Amino acid sequence: PKIFFILIFGLALFGIGEALLIQSTIGNSPWSVFAQGLSLQTTLSIGQSTALTSLAVLALWIPLKQKPGFGTLANIAVISIFIQLGVDHIPIVNSNFPIQMLYVIVGIGLVGFGSAIYITCGLGPGPRDGLMTSLHRNTGIRISRVRLSIEVIVLLAGMALGGSVGIGTAMFALFIGNSIATNLNLVTKFANRLA
């Protein structure tokens, strides 16, 4: 039960971080660019678009022989719910650049912290991470190249659908790796002290 609640907490933080990027209006993460674009072209909410996208990515696991864990399914449900809750309740910022930047910085921090928490739970990768690692395993292409290729394709598709791209997107691309690594180090140290 403790690991379950820690997992949910991490995924909720991740979802709120993504929502802050969306509400900043100066650029989303690549997957949220796609989900937002999909929601603009359909009757789906952004939370529903996120869930549908995650399920589609999960379907790609089948030919790659990747098996989901509990954390994989929780990732789809919880992140989608908290992105929608965040978009519904966090005020949108259209013109105050310092506040927009604050949203982006805090959003990247929360996505990094949330990622570190759910990774350390070890209950299965998220749909996107599982796709990346299974493509790497099946093709031998380096993880960094697989991830970059996937994210560029998703970003371009999201842009074509009308999703928000801007300085927030560039900052996410530049700093999310450091955010996850730093938070993973902190979460691991904290977990080791509790053990």
ABEGO torsion letter per residue (X at the ends): XAAAAAAAAAAAAAAAAAAAAAAAGAEBBAAAAAAAAAAAABABBAAAAAAAAAAAAAAAAAAAGBBBBAAAAAAAAAAAAAAAAAAAABBBBAABAAAAAAAAAAAAAAAAAAAAAAAAAGAEBBAAAAAAAAAAAAAGBBAAAAAAAAAAAAAAAAAAAGBBBBAAAAAAAAAAAAAAAAAAAAAAAAAAAAX
